[in-house]
Amino acid sequence: MKLELGKNTLRFMAVAYERDENRKTLIPLSLRFSLRLGAVRKDLAGRVLLFNRLEPSLRFPNGNNPKIGFVHNDVTQQLKPNSEFTWRHAPALYGAIESRMLRNLDYIYTVNANTLAQYRATYPQLRQRLEFLPTWVDDEVFLPPVESKRELRARLRKDYGVPDDGVWILFAGRLQQQKDPALLIQTLAAFVRTRPAGARLVIVGEGNLRVDIERLAAELGVAERLSIVGFLPQEELARFYQASDIFLLSSLFEGMPRAVMEAIGCGLPVVTTNVGEVGRVVVNGVTGTIVSERTAEALAAALTEALERPAEAWRAPCLAAIESYRPKSVLTTVYDRCAQLAQRLPIPPS
């Protein structure tokens, strides 16, 4: 099968069909996927295997295939009650599985410094296998606009029904507990109380909390200022970054959030809670604002202050901040690691 991702076409083999990935079940999605891998019979001789979730790596113990794992979140927060991570209900069991998963991998990259520190402290024998790897942004897709916001918004209104009625505050991501989308709505309500002129919160994403936040928006009197357009392909998402005035992140915890990188790659300033590795690219007064106080009022005040500057003043600093997170800069180390591991593979008979 083929998948279009930005300007790239990927070939993949479907293992299972998940009707609703936001549905939470007693058996985590990653574990269900791992179990279904058992039915797949494919010759993997001579391959280096990469895993963006660690659980599936257990389907390939020992053997001749070198394995690299990527950890995309702050594992120090995943087992806390405010996480939607299903394993939080069985932390001891997850700890035992995690130990086995990490020992089964030849190399582990993490996009979060807290995760790296915890792994190194918990598994000192694996220290040489662990490395920080920042999130990267696709510089062929997430670029500054070449059209005016008026032109972009006119097309987005036609395609998605989003009114062009003043300031656009954008959020892109899952509507799930980790992202704290209720705080997005509360921030919108606080923002419009002090700014009666038109303002709109545009959400590109879906999740199991959608109904809850739509209800909250109605209760706070801002339902007419909210537009949820669902998940979009990357090139369509880029149009929303380019048409918006500011990006807002309200997360409880993060790794190194890709949406923040994408926004800055489009020259869009970011207002965010102090989570994960946002401080690597969000610099107060330069590329946006990191708010230390997790309240709607603090986020709304940061939005107001940021929007007082013209959009053009943010663009050059944003593009400079993201320069070292282009694919070539970030992924070269991964390609080199794959090549190094591939040298351990047995030479096929001639």
C-alpha positions, 0 to 999 in steps of 0.5 A: 500500500502507499501513503502520501505524506507531504511531498513524499510517497511511502510504501507500507504493509497494513497489519490491522485496521483501527476504526477509532484510534482515539477509543481507549480500551483496556488493551493499549493500541500499541500492544494490540498492534504488537499482538497482530504483528504475530500473524505477519510473515515477512522475510526481514533478513538483512534489515535494520528495524526501526520502532516509533513505539517500543512495544512492537519491538518485543515481537523481534527478540534477539535474532539477526536484526539490529533494532532502533527505538524512538521515544516521542514523549516524556515518560516521567509524566506518562504514568501519572493520573493526568495522562491518557496513557493506558499503562498508568493503570498498571505501572509496575507491569509497564516497568517490567515490560519497559525494561525488557523492551529497552534491553531488546534494542540496540539503540534508543533515541528520545526527543525529551531530556527528562526521558533521557535522564530517567532512562540513564538513571534507571538503566545505567547498563544501557547508557551507551545506547541512549541519545537525545534526538530533537524533533525535526520539521519538514522544510518542504511543507512547513514554510512561510506563506507566499500569499497574503493571509486574506487570500489564504483565508478566503480559500480556507473559508471556501474549503472548510467553512472557517470564517475570516473574522479577525485574529486566528489562534491556531491549535493543531493536535489530538483532543486528548487529555495530555493536550489539555484542550479544555485550557484552550477553550478557557484561554479563548474565553479569557482572551475575548473578554479583554479583546472584544474585536473578532477572534477565533480559535481554530483547531486542526485535530480530533480526539475523544474530548471533542464533545467535551470541549464543544460543550465547554465552549457553549457554557463559556459563551465562545462556541461561535468563536470556535472552529474544529476542522479535524485531522488534515494532510500535512500540506493542508495543515501548513495552509492553516499555519500560514493563515493564522496569527499565532499558535497556542499550545496548552499541554500538560506534558510533551516530548518535543512537540512537532506542531510547535516546530511546524508553526515556527517553520511557517514563521508563526509565533507560539504561546505555550505552556512550559512543557517538554523541549519547547524552550529549544525553539520558543524564546520569549519575545523572539519566537513567542512566549513560554508561560510558566503559570498554567492558567487561562489568564496567563496564556490570554495575556501572552497572546495579547502581548504577542499580537501587538507585534506585527506578523513580519517582526516574528518571521525572521527570528522564527525561521532562524530558530528552526534552521538547525531542526531541518531533516538533514541536520537532525536525521543524519545521525540516525542514517549514520547509526543505521549504516553502522548497525547494518555492518553487523548483518550477515553477508548474504550468499552470492 
